[in-house]
Amino acid sequence: MIFLDTTIWVSGLDAADTLHEDGRAVLEAILEGNLSPVLTTDFVLDETLTLLKRRGARSEAIVKALESIMASSLVRVVYVEETLFSEASTFFKKYERHSFTDAVTMAVMQRHKVREIFSHDTDFDVKGIVRRERP
């Protein structure tokens, strides 16, 4: 299983993003079944929708694109509940430059024993995590 971060969702869905080719390649590999199953969170999807909307994308188009990818049996969304929120707080305190969404990501990765993440965010370049940008 591989974690999929906001930066990949956004770059893959926003053709104007400077890293669009990397993100698109990852999303296409998911849809084609060429990657291990993907894990993401509702926090990551919230962040993705918000960033895309701020960049001027239409809400309907954003939701449609994400729904088609999430419909894949290879994508699993973890919803943050109270215990996971508490676990994420530990990472949030430990890593000063991480957002709380990044802390949730790290808690989910730890909980599910996921060591690999697709992300353009160098904040994930920490011991125990392998960050990739392309399949």
Secondary structure as UniProt FT lines:
FT   STRAND          2..4
FT   HELIX           6..13
FT   TURN            15..16
FT   TURN            18..19
FT   HELIX           20..31
FT   TURN            32..33
FT   STRAND          38..41
FT   HELIX           42..54
FT   TURN            55..56
FT   HELIX           59..70
FT   TURN            73..74
FT   STRAND          75..78
FT   HELIX           82..94
FT   TURN            96..97
FT   HELIX           100..111
FT   TURN            112..113
FT   STRAND          116..118
FT   HELIX           122..124
FT   TURN            127..128
FT   STRAND          130..132
//
